[in-house]
Amino acid sequence: MIFDYEGLDSDIERDRRWIIQRAEDAREYSQRLSYNVRATKARQRERGEWSQAAPYGLRTNRKTRKLSPDPKTWRFIAFMFRAVALGVSLR
């Protein structure tokens, strides 16, 4: 296998070792990043925090970071829930 950008060839012993080492480094980084993201997201869920904007119809309390209905848009959400509960098609 030839890596054109880096100029590496897997037939050359020195290049093969370099390719393997870099692949292992990338794998280790990916696993560590994945673990950290999952742990952070789990911690945020336990605390009721949101890392992005609140879902439509809700707002985030800046002090507690908890969600509550937004008076301006919640009526649309409630309307949709009532319509679905009554059997109205989602379309």
mmCIF file as gemmi writes it, N, C-alpha and C atoms, coordinates in Angstrom:
data_model
loop_
_atom_site.group_PDB
_atom_site.id
_atom_site.type_symbol
_atom_site.label_atom_id
_atom_site.label_alt_id
_atom_site.label_comp_id
_atom_site.label_asym_id
_atom_site.label_entity_id
_atom_site.label_seq_id
_atom_site.pdbx_PDB_ins_code
_atom_site.Cartn_x
_atom_site.Cartn_y
_atom_site.Cartn_z
_atom_site.occupancy
_atom_site.B_iso_or_equiv
_atom_site.pdbx_formal_charge
_atom_site.auth_seq_id
_atom_site.auth_asym_id
_atom_site.pdbx_PDB_model_num
ATOM 1 N N . MET Axp A 1 ? 0.857 -1.162 0 1 0 ? 1 A 1
ATOM 2 C CA . MET Axp A 1 ? 0 0 0 1 0 ? 1 A 1
ATOM 3 C C . MET Axp A 1 ? 0.905 1.227 0 1 0 ? 1 A 1
ATOM 4 N N . ILE Axp A 2 ? 0.551 2.179 -0.828 1 0 ? 2 A 1
ATOM 5 C CA . ILE Axp A 2 ? 1.345 3.4 -0.932 1 0 ? 2 A 1
ATOM 6 C C . ILE Axp A 2 ? 0.497 4.582 -0.479 1 0 ? 2 A 1
ATOM 7 N N . PHE Axp A 3 ? 1.068 5.378 0.393 1 0 ? 3 A 1
ATOM 8 C CA . PHE Axp A 3 ? 0.435 6.607 0.868 1 0 ? 3 A 1
ATOM 9 C C . PHE Axp A 3 ? 1.083 7.76 0.117 1 0 ? 3 A 1
ATOM 10 N N . ASP Axp A 4 ? 0.405 8.233 -0.898 1 0 ? 4 A 1
ATOM 11 C CA . ASP Axp A 4 ? 0.985 9.219 -1.801 1 0 ? 4 A 1
ATOM 12 C C . ASP Axp A 4 ? 1.316 10.526 -1.088 1 0 ? 4 A 1
ATOM 13 N N . TYR Axp A 5 ? 0.395 11.016 -0.27 1 0 ? 5 A 1
ATOM 14 C CA . TYR Axp A 5 ? 0.591 12.319 0.379 1 0 ? 5 A 1
ATOM 15 C C . TYR Axp A 5 ? 1.835 12.329 1.261 1 0 ? 5 A 1
ATOM 16 N N . GLU Axp A 6 ? 1.999 11.269 2.069 1 0 ? 6 A 1
ATOM 17 C CA . GLU Axp A 6 ? 3.152 11.188 2.961 1 0 ? 6 A 1
ATOM 18 C C . GLU Axp A 6 ? 4.376 10.586 2.281 1 0 ? 6 A 1
ATOM 19 N N . GLY Axp A 7 ? 4.189 9.974 1.12 1 0 ? 7 A 1
ATOM 20 C CA . GLY Axp A 7 ? 5.303 9.351 0.419 1 0 ? 7 A 1
ATOM 21 C C . GLY Axp A 7 ? 5.749 8.06 1.092 1 0 ? 7 A 1
ATOM 22 N N . LEU Axp A 8 ? 4.798 7.333 1.672 1 0 ? 8 A 1
ATOM 23 C CA . LEU Axp A 8 ? 5.127 6.105 2.396 1 0 ? 8 A 1
ATOM 24 C C . LEU Axp A 8 ? 4.734 4.888 1.569 1 0 ? 8 A 1
ATOM 25 N N . ASP Axp A 9 ? 5.504 3.818 1.721 1 0 ? 9 A 1
ATOM 26 C CA . ASP Axp A 9 ? 5.241 2.573 1.01 1 0 ? 9 A 1
ATOM 27 C C . ASP Axp A 9 ? 5.289 1.439 2.029 1 0 ? 9 A 1
ATOM 28 N N . SER Axp A 10 ? 4.222 0.637 2.097 1 0 ? 10 A 1
ATOM 29 C CA . SER Axp A 10 ? 4.163 -0.439 3.098 1 0 ? 10 A 1
ATOM 30 C C . SER Axp A 10 ? 5.135 -1.576 2.8 1 0 ? 10 A 1
ATOM 31 N N . ASP Axp A 11 ? 5.752 -1.582 1.632 1 0 ? 11 A 1
ATOM 32 C CA . ASP Axp A 11 ? 6.778 -2.595 1.33 1 0 ? 11 A 1
ATOM 33 C C . ASP Axp A 11 ? 8.12 -2.25 1.974 1 0 ? 11 A 1
ATOM 34 N N . ILE Axp A 12 ? 8.282 -1.005 2.378 1 0 ? 12 A 1
ATOM 35 C CA . ILE Axp A 12 ? 9.535 -0.584 3.015 1 0 ? 12 A 1
ATOM 36 C C . ILE Axp A 12 ? 9.37 -0.729 4.525 1 0 ? 12 A 1
ATOM 37 N N . GLU Axp A 13 ? 10.284 -1.483 5.155 1 0 ? 13 A 1
ATOM 38 C CA . GLU Axp A 13 ? 10.19 -1.809 6.589 1 0 ? 13 A 1
ATOM 39 C C . GLU Axp A 13 ? 10.018 -0.561 7.462 1 0 ? 13 A 1
ATOM 40 N N . ARG Axp A 14 ? 10.859 0.447 7.249 1 0 ? 14 A 1
ATOM 41 C CA . ARG Axp A 14 ? 10.796 1.66 8.07 1 0 ? 14 A 1
ATOM 42 C C . ARG Axp A 14 ? 9.442 2.35 7.921 1 0 ? 14 A 1
ATOM 43 N N . ASP Axp A 15 ? 8.945 2.448 6.693 1 0 ? 15 A 1
ATOM 44 C CA . ASP Axp A 15 ? 7.648 3.08 6.447 1 0 ? 15 A 1
ATOM 45 C C . ASP Axp A 15 ? 6.514 2.273 7.076 1 0 ? 15 A 1
ATOM 46 N N . ARG Axp A 16 ? 6.613 0.939 6.993 1 0 ? 16 A 1
ATOM 47 C CA . ARG Axp A 16 ? 5.571 0.082 7.554 1 0 ? 16 A 1
ATOM 48 C C . ARG Axp A 16 ? 5.458 0.305 9.064 1 0 ? 16 A 1
ATOM 49 N N . ARG Axp A 17 ? 6.581 0.377 9.747 1 0 ? 17 A 1
ATOM 50 C CA . ARG Axp A 17 ? 6.557 0.638 11.198 1 0 ? 17 A 1
ATOM 51 C C . ARG Axp A 17 ? 5.936 2.002 11.499 1 0 ? 17 A 1
ATOM 52 N N . TRP Axp A 18 ? 6.252 3.002 10.693 1 0 ? 18 A 1
ATOM 53 C CA . TRP Axp A 18 ? 5.711 4.34 10.894 1 0 ? 18 A 1
ATOM 54 C C . TRP Axp A 18 ? 4.197 4.324 10.682 1 0 ? 18 A 1
ATOM 55 N N . ILE Axp A 19 ? 3.741 3.642 9.63 1 0 ? 19 A 1
ATOM 56 C CA . ILE Axp A 19 ? 2.31 3.547 9.324 1 0 ? 19 A 1
ATOM 57 C C . ILE Axp A 19 ? 1.57 2.869 10.471 1 0 ? 19 A 1
ATOM 58 N N . ILE Axp A 20 ? 2.121 1.764 10.973 1 0 ? 20 A 1
ATOM 59 C CA . ILE Axp A 20 ? 1.481 1.027 12.075 1 0 ? 20 A 1
ATOM 60 C C . ILE Axp A 20 ? 1.413 1.894 13.327 1 0 ? 20 A 1
ATOM 61 N N . GLN Axp A 21 ? 2.507 2.579 13.65 1 0 ? 21 A 1
ATOM 62 C CA . GLN Axp A 21 ? 2.536 3.423 14.847 1 0 ? 21 A 1
ATOM 63 C C . GLN Axp A 21 ? 1.507 4.547 14.747 1 0 ? 21 A 1
ATOM 64 N N . ARG Axp A 22 ? 1.435 5.196 13.597 1 0 ? 22 A 1
ATOM 65 C CA . ARG Axp A 22 ? 0.471 6.287 13.439 1 0 ? 22 A 1
ATOM 66 C C . ARG Axp A 22 ? -0.959 5.773 13.482 1 0 ? 22 A 1
ATOM 67 N N . ALA Axp A 23 ? -1.211 4.602 12.918 1 0 ? 23 A 1
ATOM 68 C CA . ALA Axp A 23 ? -2.555 4.017 12.963 1 0 ? 23 A 1
ATOM 69 C C . ALA Axp A 23 ? -2.948 3.699 14.401 1 0 ? 23 A 1
ATOM 70 N N . GLU Axp A 24 ? -2.026 3.161 15.189 1 0 ? 24 A 1
ATOM 71 C CA . GLU Axp A 24 ? -2.307 2.867 16.597 1 0 ? 24 A 1
ATOM 72 C C . GLU Axp A 24 ? -2.532 4.147 17.391 1 0 ? 24 A 1
ATOM 73 N N . ASP Axp A 25 ? -1.751 5.187 17.1 1 0 ? 25 A 1
ATOM 74 C CA . ASP Axp A 25 ? -1.952 6.486 17.765 1 0 ? 25 A 1
ATOM 75 C C . ASP Axp A 25 ? -3.34 7.042 17.461 1 0 ? 25 A 1
ATOM 76 N N . ALA Axp A 26 ? -3.758 6.944 16.199 1 0 ? 26 A 1
ATOM 77 C CA . ALA Axp A 26 ? -5.074 7.447 15.802 1 0 ? 26 A 1
ATOM 78 C C . ALA Axp A 26 ? -6.181 6.647 16.471 1 0 ? 26 A 1
ATOM 79 N N . ARG Axp A 27 ? -6.014 5.34 16.555 1 0 ? 27 A 1
ATOM 80 C CA . ARG Axp A 27 ? -7.009 4.481 17.212 1 0 ? 27 A 1
ATOM 81 C C . ARG Axp A 27 ? -7.125 4.833 18.697 1 0 ? 27 A 1
ATOM 82 N N . GLU Axp A 28 ? -5.997 5.005 19.351 1 0 ? 28 A 1
ATOM 83 C CA . GLU Axp A 28 ? -6.001 5.355 20.778 1 0 ? 28 A 1
ATOM 84 C C . GLU Axp A 28 ? -6.666 6.712 21.008 1 0 ? 28 A 1
ATOM 85 N N . TYR Axp A 29 ? -6.357 7.69 20.164 1 0 ? 29 A 1
ATOM 86 C CA . TYR Axp A 29 ? -6.964 9.012 20.282 1 0 ? 29 A 1
ATOM 87 C C . TYR Axp A 29 ? -8.474 8.933 20.093 1 0 ? 29 A 1
ATOM 88 N N . SER Axp A 30 ? -8.902 8.177 19.096 1 0 ? 30 A 1
ATOM 89 C CA . SER Axp A 30 ? -10.326 8.03 18.82 1 0 ? 30 A 1
ATOM 90 C C . SER Axp A 30 ? -11.059 7.397 20.001 1 0 ? 30 A 1
ATOM 91 N N . GLN Axp A 31 ? -10.489 6.372 20.584 1 0 ? 31 A 1
ATOM 92 C CA . GLN Axp A 31 ? -11.117 5.722 21.74 1 0 ? 31 A 1
ATOM 93 C C . GLN Axp A 31 ? -11.195 6.663 22.93 1 0 ? 31 A 1
ATOM 94 N N . ARG Axp A 32 ? -10.122 7.413 23.18 1 0 ? 32 A 1
ATOM 95 C CA . ARG Axp A 32 ? -10.1 8.353 24.308 1 0 ? 32 A 1
ATOM 96 C C . ARG Axp A 32 ? -11.123 9.466 24.096 1 0 ? 32 A 1
ATOM 97 N N . LEU Axp A 33 ? -11.19 9.999 22.875 1 0 ? 33 A 1
ATOM 98 C CA . LEU Axp A 33 ? -12.152 11.05 22.564 1 0 ? 33 A 1
ATOM 99 C C . LEU Axp A 33 ? -13.579 10.541 22.724 1 0 ? 33 A 1
ATOM 100 N N . SER Axp A 34 ? -13.854 9.349 22.224 1 0 ? 34 A 1
ATOM 101 C CA . SER Axp A 34 ? -15.185 8.762 22.333 1 0 ? 34 A 1
ATOM 102 C C . SER Axp A 34 ? -15.582 8.588 23.794 1 0 ? 34 A 1
ATOM 103 N N . TYR Axp A 35 ? -14.665 8.085 24.612 1 0 ? 35 A 1
ATOM 104 C CA . TYR Axp A 35 ? -14.952 7.898 26.043 1 0 ? 35 A 1
ATOM 105 C C . TYR Axp A 35 ? -15.251 9.244 26.699 1 0 ? 35 A 1
ATOM 106 N N . ASN Axp A 36 ? -14.439 10.251 26.412 1 0 ? 36 A 1
ATOM 107 C CA . ASN Axp A 36 ? -14.636 11.567 27.034 1 0 ? 36 A 1
ATOM 108 C C . ASN Axp A 36 ? -15.964 12.199 26.627 1 0 ? 36 A 1
ATOM 109 N N . VAL Axp A 37 ? -16.334 12.078 25.366 1 0 ? 37 A 1
ATOM 110 C CA . VAL Axp A 37 ? -17.599 12.65 24.898 1 0 ? 37 A 1
ATOM 111 C C . VAL Axp A 37 ? -18.776 11.932 25.556 1 0 ? 37 A 1
ATOM 112 N N . ARG Axp A 38 ? -18.728 10.588 25.593 1 0 ? 38 A 1
ATOM 113 C CA . ARG Axp A 38 ? -19.82 9.834 26.233 1 0 ? 38 A 1
ATOM 114 C C . ARG Axp A 38 ? -19.939 10.188 27.71 1 0 ? 38 A 1
ATOM 115 N N . ALA Axp A 39 ? -18.816 10.296 28.407 1 0 ? 39 A 1
ATOM 116 C CA . ALA Axp A 39 ? -18.844 10.618 29.834 1 0 ? 39 A 1
ATOM 117 C C . ALA Axp A 39 ? -19.403 12.024 30.066 1 0 ? 39 A 1
ATOM 118 N N . THR Axp A 40 ? -19.006 12.971 29.245 1 0 ? 40 A 1
ATOM 119 C CA . THR Axp A 40 ? -19.5 14.338 29.382 1 0 ? 40 A 1
ATOM 120 C C . THR Axp A 40 ? -20.993 14.417 29.112 1 0 ? 40 A 1
ATOM 121 N N . LYS Axp A 41 ? -21.443 13.753 28.047 1 0 ? 41 A 1
ATOM 122 C CA . LYS Axp A 41 ? -22.872 13.762 27.724 1 0 ? 41 A 1
ATOM 123 C C . LYS Axp A 41 ? -23.683 13.093 28.836 1 0 ? 41 A 1
ATOM 124 N N . ALA Axp A 42 ? -23.192 12.008 29.391 1 0 ? 42 A 1
ATOM 125 C CA . ALA Axp A 42 ? -23.901 11.332 30.484 1 0 ? 42 A 1
ATOM 126 C C . ALA Axp A 42 ? -24.002 12.255 31.696 1 0 ? 42 A 1
ATOM 127 N N . ARG Axp A 43 ? -22.921 12.944 32.016 1 0 ? 43 A 1
ATOM 128 C CA . ARG Axp A 43 ? -22.914 13.872 33.153 1 0 ? 43 A 1
ATOM 129 C C . ARG Axp A 43 ? -23.909 15.007 32.911 1 0 ? 43 A 1
ATOM 130 N N . GLN Axp A 44 ? -23.948 15.526 31.674 1 0 ? 44 A 1
ATOM 131 C CA . GLN Axp A 44 ? -24.893 16.595 31.358 1 0 ? 44 A 1
ATOM 132 C C . GLN Axp A 44 ? -26.332 16.115 31.463 1 0 ? 44 A 1
ATOM 133 N N . ARG Axp A 45 ? -26.614 14.896 31.011 1 0 ? 45 A 1
ATOM 134 C CA . ARG Axp A 45 ? -27.969 14.357 31.113 1 0 ? 45 A 1
ATOM 135 C C . ARG Axp A 45 ? -28.372 14.198 32.572 1 0 ? 45 A 1
ATOM 136 N N . GLU Axp A 46 ? -27.459 13.705 33.412 1 0 ? 46 A 1
ATOM 137 C CA . GLU Axp A 46 ? -27.77 13.527 34.835 1 0 ? 46 A 1
ATOM 138 C C . GLU Axp A 46 ? -28.109 14.855 35.498 1 0 ? 46 A 1
ATOM 139 N N . ARG Axp A 47 ? -27.443 15.919 35.081 1 0 ? 47 A 1
ATOM 140 C CA . ARG Axp A 47 ? -27.669 17.242 35.661 1 0 ? 47 A 1
ATOM 141 C C . ARG Axp A 47 ? -28.823 17.985 34.995 1 0 ? 47 A 1
ATOM 142 N N . GLY Axp A 48 ? -29.358 17.418 33.918 1 0 ? 48 A 1
ATOM 143 C CA . GLY Axp A 48 ? -30.439 18.088 33.186 1 0 ? 48 A 1
ATOM 144 C C . GLY Axp A 48 ? -29.951 19.237 32.341 1 0 ? 48 A 1
ATOM 145 N N . GLU Axp A 49 ? -28.679 19.21 31.961 1 0 ? 49 A 1
ATOM 146 C CA . GLU Axp A 49 ? -28.099 20.289 31.171 1 0 ? 49 A 1
ATOM 147 C C . GLU Axp A 49 ? -28.247 20.011 29.685 1 0 ? 49 A 1
ATOM 148 N N . TRP Axp A 50 ? -28.187 21.069 28.907 1 0 ? 50 A 1
ATOM 149 C CA . TRP Axp A 50 ? -28.198 20.965 27.463 1 0 ? 50 A 1
ATOM 150 C C . TRP Axp A 50 ? -26.93 21.608 26.94 1 0 ? 50 A 1
ATOM 151 N N . SER Axp A 51 ? -26.275 20.967 26.011 1 0 ? 51 A 1
ATOM 152 C CA . SER Axp A 51 ? -25.037 21.526 25.461 1 0 ? 51 A 1
ATOM 153 C C . SER Axp A 51 ? -25.317 22.434 24.265 1 0 ? 51 A 1
ATOM 154 N N . GLN Axp A 52 ? -26.524 22.374 23.752 1 0 ? 52 A 1
ATOM 155 C CA . GLN Axp A 52 ? -26.897 23.206 22.615 1 0 ? 52 A 1
ATOM 156 C C . GLN Axp A 52 ? -28.163 23.97 22.972 1 0 ? 52 A 1
ATOM 157 N N . ALA Axp A 53 ? -28.776 24.556 21.973 1 0 ? 53 A 1
ATOM 158 C CA . ALA Axp A 53 ? -30.024 25.277 22.207 1 0 ? 53 A 1
ATOM 159 C C . ALA Axp A 53 ? -31.106 24.298 22.65 1 0 ? 53 A 1
ATOM 160 N N . ALA Axp A 54 ? -32.022 24.78 23.433 1 0 ? 54 A 1
ATOM 161 C CA . ALA Axp A 54 ? -33.125 23.94 23.895 1 0 ? 54 A 1
ATOM 162 C C . ALA Axp A 54 ? -34.004 23.547 22.705 1 0 ? 54 A 1
ATOM 163 N N . PRO Axp A 55 ? -34.659 22.392 22.776 1 0 ? 55 A 1
ATOM 164 C CA . PRO Axp A 55 ? -35.565 21.989 21.698 1 0 ? 55 A 1
ATOM 165 C C . PRO Axp A 55 ? -36.689 23.017 21.513 1 0 ? 55 A 1
ATOM 166 N N . TYR Axp A 56 ? -37.247 23.035 20.3 1 0 ? 56 A 1
ATOM 167 C CA . TYR Axp A 56 ? -38.312 23.987 19.985 1 0 ? 56 A 1
ATOM 168 C C . TYR Axp A 56 ? -39.463 23.84 20.978 1 0 ? 56 A 1
ATOM 169 N N . GLY Axp A 57 ? -39.945 24.971 21.466 1 0 ? 57 A 1
ATOM 170 C CA . GLY Axp A 57 ? -41.052 24.976 22.407 1 0 ? 57 A 1
ATOM 171 C C . GLY Axp A 57 ? -40.605 24.986 23.862 1 0 ? 57 A 1
ATOM 172 N N . LEU Axp A 58 ? -39.321 24.826 24.085 1 0 ? 58 A 1
ATOM 173 C CA . LEU Axp A 58 ? -38.786 24.831 25.447 1 0 ? 58 A 1
ATOM 174 C C . LEU Axp A 58 ? -37.736 25.921 25.579 1 0 ? 58 A 1
ATOM 175 N N . ARG Axp A 59 ? -37.451 26.289 26.796 1 0 ? 59 A 1
ATOM 176 C CA . ARG Axp A 59 ? -36.366 27.238 27.056 1 0 ? 59 A 1
ATOM 177 C C . ARG Axp A 59 ? -35.566 26.733 28.241 1 0 ? 59 A 1
ATOM 178 N N . THR Axp A 60 ? -34.344 27.2 28.353 1 0 ? 60 A 1
ATOM 179 C CA . THR Axp A 60 ? -33.448 26.766 29.417 1 0 ? 60 A 1
ATOM 180 C C . THR Axp A 60 ? -33.356 27.857 30.476 1 0 ? 60 A 1
ATOM 181 N N . ASN Axp A 61 ? -33.544 27.471 31.73 1 0 ? 61 A 1
ATOM 182 C CA . ASN Axp A 61 ? -33.331 28.397 32.833 1 0 ? 61 A 1
ATOM 183 C C . ASN Axp A 61 ? -31.827 28.589 32.972 1 0 ? 61 A 1
ATOM 184 N N . ARG Axp A 62 ? -31.347 29.808 32.866 1 0 ? 62 A 1
ATOM 185 C CA . ARG Axp A 62 ? -29.903 30.065 32.882 1 0 ? 62 A 1
ATOM 186 C C . ARG Axp A 62 ? -29.236 29.672 34.195 1 0 ? 62 A 1
ATOM 187 N N . LYS Axp A 63 ? -29.958 29.766 35.299 1 0 ? 63 A 1
ATOM 188 C CA . LYS Axp A 63 ? -29.365 29.425 36.599 1 0 ? 63 A 1
ATOM 189 C C . LYS Axp A 63 ? -29.313 27.921 36.823 1 0 ? 63 A 1
ATOM 190 N N . THR Axp A 64 ? -30.433 27.254 36.61 1 0 ? 64 A 1
ATOM 191 C CA . THR Axp A 64 ? -30.502 25.814 36.897 1 0 ? 64 A 1
ATOM 192 C C . THR Axp A 64 ? -30.197 24.949 35.679 1 0 ? 64 A 1
ATOM 193 N N . ARG Axp A 65 ? -30.218 25.543 34.487 1 0 ? 65 A 1
ATOM 194 C CA . ARG Axp A 65 ? -30.012 24.818 33.218 1 0 ? 65 A 1
ATOM 195 C C . ARG Axp A 65 ? -31.082 23.757 32.984 1 0 ? 65 A 1
ATOM 196 N N . LYS Axp A 66 ? -32.233 23.925 33.615 1 0 ? 66 A 1
ATOM 197 C CA . LYS Axp A 66 ? -33.368 23.011 33.426 1 0 ? 66 A 1
ATOM 198 C C . LYS Axp A 66 ? -34.279 23.545 32.328 1 0 ? 66 A 1
ATOM 199 N N . LEU Axp A 67 ? -35.011 22.623 31.707 1 0 ? 67 A 1
ATOM 200 C CA . LEU Axp A 67 ? -35.933 23.002 30.643 1 0 ? 67 A 1
ATOM 201 C C . LEU Axp A 67 ? -37.314 23.298 31.189 1 0 ? 67 A 1
ATOM 202 N N . SER Axp A 68 ? -37.971 24.262 30.562 1 0 ? 68 A 1
ATOM 203 C CA . SER Axp A 68 ? -39.361 24.566 30.903 1 0 ? 68 A 1
ATOM 204 C C . SER Axp A 68 ? -40.051 25.051 29.624 1 0 ? 68 A 1
ATOM 205 N N . PRO Axp A 69 ? -41.38 24.964 29.565 1 0 ? 69 A 1
ATOM 206 C CA . PRO Axp A 69 ? -42.089 25.411 28.361 1 0 ? 69 A 1
ATOM 207 C C . PRO Axp A 69 ? -41.86 26.899 28.092 1 0 ? 69 A 1
ATOM 208 N N . ASP Axp A 70 ? -41.681 27.224 26.821 1 0 ? 70 A 1
ATOM 209 C CA . ASP Axp A 70 ? -41.541 28.622 26.406 1 0 ? 70 A 1
ATOM 210 C C . ASP Axp A 70 ? -42.947 29.145 26.089 1 0 ? 70 A 1
ATOM 211 N N . PRO Axp A 71 ? -43.436 30.156 26.801 1 0 ? 71 A 1
ATOM 212 C CA . PRO Axp A 71 ? -44.804 30.641 26.605 1 0 ? 71 A 1
ATOM 213 C C . PRO Axp A 71 ? -45.1 31.064 25.165 1 0 ? 71 A 1
ATOM 214 N N . LYS Axp A 72 ? -44.101 31.514 24.433 1 0 ? 72 A 1
ATOM 215 C CA . LYS Axp A 72 ? -44.326 31.989 23.064 1 0 ? 72 A 1
ATOM 216 C C . LYS Axp A 72 ? -44.576 30.85 22.082 1 0 ? 72 A 1
ATOM 217 N N . THR Axp A 73 ? -43.929 29.723 22.29 1 0 ? 73 A 1
ATOM 218 C CA . THR Axp A 73 ? -44.016 28.645 21.294 1 0 ? 73 A 1
ATOM 219 C C . THR Axp A 73 ? -44.652 27.36 21.828 1 0 ? 73 A 1
ATOM 220 N N . TRP Axp A 74 ? -44.841 27.248 23.127 1 0 ? 74 A 1
ATOM 221 C CA . TRP Axp A 74 ? -45.353 26 23.69 1 0 ? 74 A 1
ATOM 222 C C . TRP Axp A 74 ? -46.76 25.672 23.193 1 0 ? 74 A 1
ATOM 223 N N . ARG Axp A 75 ? -47.551 26.687 22.888 1 0 ? 75 A 1
ATOM 224 C CA . ARG Axp A 75 ? -48.926 26.423 22.432 1 0 ? 75 A 1
ATOM 225 C C . ARG Axp A 75 ? -48.933 25.606 21.142 1 0 ? 75 A 1
ATOM 226 N N . PHE Axp A 76 ? -47.922 25.786 20.268 1 0 ? 76 A 1
ATOM 227 C CA . PHE Axp A 76 ? -47.838 24.996 19.038 1 0 ? 76 A 1
ATOM 228 C C . PHE Axp A 76 ? -47.5 23.541 19.355 1 0 ? 76 A 1
ATOM 229 N N . ILE Axp A 77 ? -46.619 23.342 20.29 1 0 ? 77 A 1
ATOM 230 C CA . ILE Axp A 77 ? -46.238 21.981 20.692 1 0 ? 77 A 1
ATOM 231 C C . ILE Axp A 77 ? -47.443 21.283 21.317 1 0 ? 77 A 1
ATOM 232 N N . ALA Axp A 78 ? -48.149 21.98 22.206 1 0 ? 78 A 1
ATOM 233 C CA . ALA Axp A 78 ? -49.328 21.398 22.849 1 0 ? 78 A 1
ATOM 234 C C . ALA Axp A 78 ? -50.395 21.057 21.805 1 0 ? 78 A 1
ATOM 235 N N . PHE Axp A 79 ? -50.554 21.916 20.813 1 0 ? 79 A 1
ATOM 236 C CA . PHE Axp A 79 ? -51.522 21.662 19.742 1 0 ? 79 A 1
ATOM 237 C C . PHE Axp A 79 ? -51.162 20.373 19 1 0 ? 79 A 1
ATOM 238 N N . MET Axp A 80 ? -49.891 20.208 18.68 1 0 ? 80 A 1
ATOM 239 C CA . MET Axp A 80 ? -49.455 19.008 17.953 1 0 ? 80 A 1
ATOM 240 C C . MET Axp A 80 ? -49.685 17.751 18.788 1 0 ? 80 A 1
ATOM 241 N N . PHE Axp A 81 ? -49.361 17.81 20.077 1 0 ? 81 A 1
ATOM 242 C CA . PHE Axp A 81 ? -49.575 16.649 20.947 1 0 ? 81 A 1
ATOM 243 C C . PHE Axp A 81 ? -51.064 16.29 21.042 1 0 ? 81 A 1
ATOM 244 N N . ARG Axp A 82 ? -51.908 17.307 21.185 1 0 ? 82 A 1
ATOM 245 C CA . ARG Axp A 82 ? -53.349 17.05 21.253 1 0 ? 82 A 1
ATOM 246 C C . ARG Axp A 82 ? -53.857 16.437 19.954 1 0 ? 82 A 1
ATOM 247 N N . ALA Axp A 83 ? -53.381 16.95 18.83 1 0 ? 83 A 1
ATOM 248 C CA . ALA Axp A 83 ? -53.822 16.435 17.529 1 0 ? 83 A 1
ATOM 249 C C . ALA Axp A 83 ? -53.416 14.982 17.355 1 0 ? 83 A 1
ATOM 250 N N . VAL Axp A 84 ? -52.194 14.638 17.716 1 0 ? 84 A 1
ATOM 251 C CA . VAL Axp A 84 ? -51.733 13.245 17.605 1 0 ? 84 A 1
ATOM 252 C C . VAL Axp A 84 ? -52.521 12.361 18.554 1 0 ? 84 A 1
ATOM 253 N N . ALA Axp A 85 ? -52.783 12.84 19.766 1 0 ? 85 A 1
ATOM 254 C CA . ALA Axp A 85 ? -53.553 12.052 20.727 1 0 ? 85 A 1
ATOM 255 C C . ALA Axp A 85 ? -54.971 11.778 20.227 1 0 ? 85 A 1
ATOM 256 N N . LEU Axp A 86 ? -55.514 12.699 19.431 1 0 ? 86 A 1
ATOM 257 C CA . LEU Axp A 86 ? -56.848 12.518 18.872 1 0 ? 86 A 1
ATOM 258 C C . LEU Axp A 86 ? -56.841 11.677 17.588 1 0 ? 86 A 1
ATOM 259 N N . GLY Axp A 87 ? -55.651 11.262 17.16 1 0 ? 87 A 1
ATOM 260 C CA . GLY Axp A 87 ? -55.551 10.397 15.989 1 0 ? 87 A 1
ATOM 261 C C . GLY Axp A 87 ? -55.35 11.127 14.667 1 0 ? 87 A 1
ATOM 262 N N . VAL Axp A 88 ? -55.068 12.417 14.716 1 0 ? 88 A 1
ATOM 263 C CA . VAL Axp A 88 ? -54.815 13.17 13.488 1 0 ? 88 A 1
ATOM 264 C C . VAL Axp A 88 ? -53.486 12.705 12.892 1 0 ? 88 A 1
ATOM 265 N N . SER Axp A 89 ? -53.428 12.573 11.596 1 0 ? 89 A 1
ATOM 266 C CA . SER Axp A 89 ? -52.196 12.142 10.925 1 0 ? 89 A 1
ATOM 267 C C . SER Axp A 89 ? -51.069 13.125 11.196 1 0 ? 89 A 1
ATOM 268 N N . LEU Axp A 90 ? -49.861 12.62 11.297 1 0 ? 90 A 1
ATOM 269 C CA . LEU Axp A 90 ? -48.714 13.482 11.526 1 0 ? 90 A 1
ATOM 270 C C . LEU Axp A 90 ? -48.412 14.389 10.327 1 0 ? 90 A 1
ATOM 271 N N . ARG Axp A 91 ? -48.925 14.016 9.177 1 0 ? 91 A 1
ATOM 272 C CA . ARG Axp A 91 ? -48.713 14.867 8.008 1 0 ? 91 A 1
ATOM 273 C C . ARG Axp A 91 ? -49.567 16.106 8.128 1 0 ? 91 A 1
